Amino acid sequence: MISETKRNAVPGIPVLILLLAAILGSLWAVRNGIQVRVFSLLIVLAVLFLRGLFTVSPNQGRVLQLFGAYRGTAREPGLRWTNPFFTRKAISLRVRNFETARLKVNDKRGNPIEIACVVVWKVVDTAEAVFQVDNYENYVHVQSEAALRNLATAYPYDAHSEGEIALSSHTAEVSAQLKTEIQERLQKAGVEVTETRVSHLAYAQEIAAVMLRRQQAAAVVAARRTIVEGAVGMVENALEMLASQNVVELDEERKATMVSNLLVVLCSEQTTQPVVNTGSLYR
């Protein structure tokens, strides 16, 4: 396995000045007939050495090869000079991001869903990026989609029990697991994943309407449960206050009637119409 080794290239500006001076001096000598062959050869060598000049931009690396053999990576920005027979491949070290296509997969419960994510990444080892995989950019895209598919099948879309991790409700946990899976796949390519986020999540079109009705029904049931729990608490407080303040004494049958009436009033979706009893309590 090839790993990156740093290579300090020679500063290019002094070399450029020296080579230009040699070329100009040799041209002057050739023009004046001074050792024409020697200075002509010197001009050819100087022009050849000019091929060794190259530039390195900030957050960029140049992978140097000599006849196919890896000789190191130059990362120092500026004008540099190295062996003119070296090939120099530029690799960007900047942070990059992309969004995957919307993938149609089945979640843990077998429901078809659509999911996509954003991946933020950068190259940290230029040698691995160049020599370990054929095309590291395409490798990042394909492996990210593969990891996203695997993640989607490991979790349900919605949580049906307390503490269950779901795609729709536990975005932080899902994103962390997705980052781990993508990083494991891209480790051999010299790539570091800095962040992942689910950018799109929805049920597939063919079951979206059914799942929407299911979610609405679950929301109605939860709301009803909350209303009933609140109403029972209010009825209990009312009976305790009536008993503690000796407002009225009710037998078990009248307590049951009162509880029934209060629950109807508190839990009804429509405004209830009161009935005034003008007789005694028991008529």
C-alpha positions in Angstrom: 0.0 0.0 0.0 1.5 3.3 -1.1 1.3 6.2 1.4 2.2 9.8 0.8 5.7 11.1 1.4 6.5 14.8 1.4 9.0 16.0 -1.1 10.5 19.5 -0.7 11.0 20.9 -4.2 13.6 23.6 -4.9 12.3 27.2 -4.9 11.6 28.1 -8.5 12.3 31.8 -8.7 16.1 31.6 -8.2 16.3 28.7 -10.6 14.2 30.7 -13.2 16.5 33.7 -12.9 19.6 31.5 -13.2 18.3 29.7 -16.3 17.2 32.9 -18.0 20.6 34.4 -17.3 22.3 31.3 -18.8 20.1 31.4 -21.9 20.7 35.1 -22.5 24.4 34.8 -21.9 24.7 31.8 -24.2 22.7 33.6 -26.9 25.1 36.6 -26.7 28.1 34.2 -26.9 26.7 32.4 -29.9 25.9 35.7 -31.7 29.5 36.8 -31.2 30.9 33.5 -32.3 32.4 32.5 -29.0 32.5 28.7 -28.6 29.3 28.3 -30.5 28.9 24.5 -29.9 29.4 24.7 -26.2 27.0 27.6 -25.7 24.4 26.1 -28.1 24.5 22.9 -25.9 24.1 25.1 -22.8 21.0 26.8 -24.3 19.4 23.3 -25.0 20.2 22.2 -21.4 18.8 25.4 -20.0 15.5 25.1 -22.0 15.3 21.4 -20.8 15.7 22.5 -17.2 12.9 25.0 -17.7 10.5 22.0 -17.9 11.2 21.3 -14.3 9.5 24.5 -13.2 5.9 24.1 -11.9 3.5 25.9 -9.6 1.7 24.6 -6.5 -1.5 26.5 -5.5 -2.7 26.8 -1.9 -4.4 23.6 -0.7 -3.0 21.6 -3.6 -0.6 18.8 -3.9 1.6 17.7 -6.8 2.2 14.0 -7.1 5.7 13.5 -8.6 6.6 10.4 -10.6 9.7 9.3 -12.4 9.1 6.8 -15.2 6.1 5.5 -13.3 7.7 5.3 -9.8 6.3 7.5 -7.1 8.8 10.0 -5.8 6.8 12.1 -3.3 4.3 14.9 -3.1 5.1 18.6 -3.2 2.6 20.7 -1.1 4.5 24.0 -0.5 2.7 26.7 -2.5 4.5 28.8 -5.0 6.9 28.4 -8.0 8.9 25.2 -7.6 11.6 23.3 -9.5 12.3 19.6 -9.7 13.7 17.0 -12.0 12.4 17.9 -15.5 11.7 14.3 -16.2 9.2 14.1 -13.3 5.5 14.0 -14.2 3.5 16.2 -11.9 -0.2 15.4 -11.3 -2.2 18.1 -9.4 -4.5 16.9 -6.6 -6.9 19.3 -4.9 -6.8 19.3 -1.1 -9.7 21.6 -0.7 -12.9 20.7 1.0 -15.5 19.5 -1.4 -19.2 18.4 -1.2 -21.8 16.8 -3.3 -25.4 15.5 -3.0 -26.2 12.0 -3.9 -29.1 11.1 -6.2 -32.5 10.3 -4.6 -32.2 6.6 -3.9 -35.3 4.4 -3.7 -34.7 1.7 -1.1 -36.6 -0.3 1.5 -36.3 0.6 5.2 -35.9 -1.9 8.0 -39.6 -2.7 7.9 -39.7 -3.2 4.1 -41.4 0.1 3.3 -40.1 1.7 0.1 -38.6 5.2 0.8 -36.7 7.9 -1.0 -33.5 9.1 0.6 -30.5 11.3 -0.4 -27.6 12.8 1.6 -24.9 15.5 1.4 -21.3 14.4 1.8 -18.5 16.8 2.7 -15.0 15.4 2.0 -11.4 16.2 1.2 -8.2 14.3 0.1 -5.7 13.8 2.9 -3.3 11.4 1.3 -2.5 12.2 -2.3 -0.6 8.9 -3.0 -3.5 6.7 -1.9 -6.0 8.9 -3.9 -3.9 8.5 -7.1 -2.6 4.9 -6.8 -5.0 2.9 -4.7 -8.2 3.6 -6.7 -8.7 4.2 -10.4 -10.8 7.4 -10.1 -11.0 8.7 -6.5 -13.8 11.2 -7.2 -16.1 8.6 -8.8 -15.1 6.2 -6.1 -16.3 8.7 -3.4 -19.6 9.1 -5.2 -20.3 5.4 -5.7 -19.3 4.3 -2.2 -21.3 7.1 -0.6 -24.4 5.9 -2.3 -23.7 2.3 -1.4 -23.3 3.3 2.3 -26.5 5.3 2.2 -28.4 2.3 0.8 -27.0 0.1 3.5 -27.9 2.6 6.2 -31.5 3.0 5.0 -32.1 -0.7 5.3 -30.8 -0.8 8.9 -33.3 1.7 10.4 -37.1 2.2 10.1 -38.6 5.4 8.7 -40.7 6.0 11.8 -40.2 4.9 15.4 -43.1 2.8 16.7 -41.7 2.2 20.2 -39.9 4.4 22.7 -36.1 4.5 22.3 -36.1 3.1 18.8 -33.8 5.0 16.4 -35.6 6.0 13.2 -34.5 7.9 10.1 -37.1 10.6 10.5 -36.7 11.4 14.2 -33.0 10.7 15.0 -31.2 12.8 12.4 -28.0 13.3 14.5 -27.6 9.6 15.3 -28.3 8.6 11.7 -25.9 11.2 10.3 -23.1 10.0 12.6 -23.6 6.4 11.6 -23.7 7.4 7.9 -20.4 9.3 8.3 -18.8 6.3 9.9 -19.9 3.9 7.2 -18.7 6.2 4.4 -15.4 6.8 6.1 -14.8 3.1 6.4 -15.4 2.6 2.7 -13.2 5.6 1.6 -10.2 4.9 4.0 -8.2 3.2 1.2 -8.7 6.1 -1.1 -6.9 8.7 1.1 -10.2 10.6 1.7 -11.5 12.1 4.9 -15.2 12.6 5.4 -15.8 15.7 7.5 -19.6 15.8 7.5 -22.7 13.9 6.3 -26.4 15.0 6.4 -29.6 13.4 5.1 -30.9 16.0 2.7 -34.1 14.2 1.5 -36.3 11.6 3.2 -39.8 10.6 2.2 -41.9 7.6 1.6 -42.0 6.4 -2.0 -44.8 7.8 -4.1 -46.8 4.6 -4.2 -47.3 4.4 -0.4 -47.0 8.1 0.5 -50.8 8.6 0.7 -51.3 5.5 2.9 -48.5 6.4 5.2 -49.8 10.0 5.5 -53.2 8.7 6.7 -51.4 6.4 9.1 -49.4 9.3 10.6 -52.6 11.4 10.9 -54.4 8.5 12.7 -51.4 8.1 15.0 -51.5 11.8 15.7 -55.2 11.8 16.4 -54.8 8.8 18.8 -52.0 10.6 20.7 -54.0 13.8 20.9 -57.0 11.9 22.2 -54.8 10.1 24.8 -53.5 13.5 26.0 -57.1 14.9 26.2 -58.4 11.9 28.2 -55.5 12.0 30.6 -56.1 15.7 31.2 -59.8 15.3 31.6 -59.4 12.4 34.1 -57.0 14.6 36.2 -59.5 17.5 36.2 -62.4 15.3 37.3 -60.3 13.8 40.1 -59.3 17.3 41.3 -63.0 18.4 41.2 -64.1 15.4 43.3 -61.3 16.0 45.8 -62.1 19.7 46.1 -65.8 19.0 46.6 -65.1 16.4 49.3 -62.4 18.5 51.1 -64.5 21.7 51.2 -67.8 19.9 52.1 -69.6 21.6 49.3 -71.9 18.6 48.6 -72.0 14.9 49.5 -72.4 12.5 46.6 -73.1 8.8 46.7 -71.3 6.5 44.4 -74.0 6.6 41.8 -74.0 10.4 41.7 -70.2 10.5 41.5 -70.4 8.2 38.5 -72.9 10.4 36.8 -70.8 13.5 37.6 -67.7 11.9 36.2 -69.5 10.8 33.1 -70.9 14.3 32.5 -67.5 16.0 33.1 -65.7 13.6 30.7 -68.3 14.2 28.0 -67.9 18.0 28.4 -64.1 17.9 28.5 -63.5 15.3 25.8 -66.2 16.4 23.3 -65.0 17.9 20.0 -68.1 20.1 19.8 -69.4 22.7 22.3 -71.8 21.0 24.8 -75.2 22.4 25.7 -75.7 22.5 29.5 -78.9 21.3 31.1 -80.0 23.2 34.2 -81.6 21.1 36.9 -84.2 23.2 38.7 -85.4 20.5 40.9 -83.5 18.6 43.7 -80.2 17.0 43.2 -81.8 13.6 42.8 -84.6 14.6 40.4 
